[in-house]
């Protein structure tokens, strides 16, 4: 009987890349990835603790919304430039000053 020889085509497979290549890839994309992650996360969902108990141990440091009036969209966050920890801290600081 004959052995059927299967020819494997070389496709881009991230799992077979050498480690150093992966590291380079992840570091160059890190900043943009972090930006959209923060914009995706910052107050785009209600805080579970706050919803359940009406309070949150993180208070103003919390990344989630405390009440409907605080819920934001990724687009709002990107438009307001809330893509870095610093920008978010500043945003929260401004909000606190407005409430006082």
C-alpha positions, 0 to 999 in steps of 0.5 A: 500500500502507498503512503498518502503524502500530505503537504502542509502549507505554512500559514501564519501561526502565532503559536509557532512563532519564536518567543522573542518575536511574540514579545516584540509584537506584544510590546509594540501593540501594548499602548494601543491595546491598553488604550482601547481596553481602558476606553472599553472598560471605564464605566461602560458597565454598572458596578456589581457591588454598587448595584447590589449594596448601594456602596462600593469599597473603591468609591471614586477609584472604581472603574465601573459606573455607580448609577445610570448617570455614570454609565459611559460608552467606549465612544464617549471615553475615546472622545474624551480621551480617557485612554490612559490611567492619567486621563481617567484620574484627571477626569475623576478629579474634575468630576469631584471638583464639580460635585463639591 
